[in-house]
Amino acid sequence: MEETQNKKTIFSGIQPSGIPTLGNYLGALRGWGELQNEYNCIYSVVDMHAITVKQDPAQLRRRTLELTALLLACGVDPEKSLLFIQSHVPAHAQLAWILNCNTQFGVLSRMTQFKDKSATHADNVNAGLFTYPILMASDILLYQADAVPVGADQKQHLELARDIAQRFNGAYGDTFTVPEPIIPKVGARVMSLQEPTKKMSKSDENINAFISVLDRPDDIMRKFKRAVTDSDAVVAYKEGKDGIINLMSIYNSATGKSFEQIEAEFKGRGYGDFKTAVGEAVVEVLKPVQAKYDDFMKNKDYLSSIYSESAKKAIAISNRTLYKVYKKVGFVKREF
Ligand code: TRP
């Protein structure tokens, strides 16, 4: 990572919970590459967060490597940014313990994601699920991140990280940078192809409802052909036409064409043509990503050298913060 003094630092984490969707790509991941020019970016595949819900070990290992390869394929550049696997950098767990002891139970009980997840995973309401936002705060604060790109679902956790940093600084003296949220430029909000009022989700039971970033051309074309629309047969951005609006937004994101241009292009043509065009545009957008992904997956040694080098640098950076914290809280300096 070319660390430039005047560049601010960004941290972001992503859970290895399966191959991201077209929505994740157009809404967030595609933007990660662009952030690298403006910021020092530190990205992590957060396998330790993933185990707050039950995981199959072999699947977790596979998904962690796949996601790492995919992020590189999406444009994360190891010459500019760090991209490492969270469990390779011990300071995350070490700082989390200290922050655990400095965060009140009541504050964690108010986290809406905990309430939701403890309802959906009622058979496994483990302590890690409860303290998950503290591990996330540790991720961010260890690197003295100035900013964190977050979607709506993580805003409350980022607020908590800011709060933890401010309280710690207040109690022990200046230690952590207080991170600001970066609300991503409105990337596309991609909806389900089958129920266009719902967000596109990789955990949808209906595989026709979402496009995975790794879907092959035939599957992509089939899914778009089956996408739910309406019966007026007019490609127009109008209330009540959720399915068509979703397809128009995807086409807009994939090609850069404006909504007016899209309406003009498909004037007097049927939905069949429009769906084919959207499908082809998406195939084109994903083709280079998939090609790079396949290369990384065929070259595991190269992949490993990238996440390992990044982890070594991350260990050096994070230990500086960790030892500062150890000193502040009164731990005896380790002399060996
Ligand atoms: N909790 C985030 C999510 O589920 C992932 C995450 C972990 C994260 N650590 C982070 C995001 C630090 C931003 C910054 O999406």
Boltz pocket constraint, residues with backbone or C-beta under 6 A from the ligand:
constraints:
  - pocket:
      binder: B
      contacts: [[A, 11], [A, 12], [A, 13], [A, 14], [A, 15], [A, 46], [A, 49], [A, 135], [A, 136], [A, 139], [A, 140], [A, 148], [A, 149], [A, 150], [A, 154]]
      max_distance: 6.0
